[in-house]
Each structure stands twice: as structure tokens, then as C-alpha cells.
Amino acid sequence: MEGIRKPRVGVLYGGISAEREISLKSGAAVGRALAEIGYPVELIDVRDNALGTLTLVNGQAAMGGAP
């Protein structure tokens, strides 16, 4: 299925909790894995409440790097 464009994926990671370092590592790993299979990836560090600036557009979703 060549020629089919994959959607851009935003990976939310980081944050301000005690789990920040783990989230940074796991989010980066998720981003690398997605990029390796051809997805354009945008890593989004939510340290500064970036969630307030995100918008769902045309049903496209973002995925967090850590629970």
C-alpha cells in the first residue's frame, strides 16, 4: 500500500510529577518506535500544561508516553 500517508502522531510525555524522568524515557521510546515504522512524530513535553493548548483535529489523537 505504497503512497498512503500515515497521520502525524503527537506523543505526550514528561509532565511535572515524580515520574517525569520515566515518562521522558518511555515517551521518547514510543516516538522512536513510531518513527521507525513510518509515522511522522511530534514529541510534546507537557511540563508547562501544554494540554491546554492541544486540540483534537479531524479525529487525530495524541498518545501519552507513560501511564
GITARA-V505593 format. One line per field, one symbol per residue. ss: DSSP state (H for helix, E for strand, C for the rest). phi: phi as a letter, one per 30 degrees, with the letter a starting at -180 (. if undefined). psi: psi as a letter, one per 20 degrees, with the letter a starting at -180 (. if undefined). Layout:
BEGIN
ss->???
phi->???
psi->???
END
This chain:
BEGIN
ss->CCCCCCCCEEEEECCCCCCHHHHHHHHHHHHHHHHHCCCCEEEEEHHHCHHHHCCCCCCCCEEECCC
phi->.djdddddcccdajibdddeddddddddddedddddcjddbbdbdcechdedcdbdbhidbcbddbd
psi->lqippqqpppoprdajrijghghgghghgggggghhjjpppopookgklihiiqpppkjqqqpqiq.
END
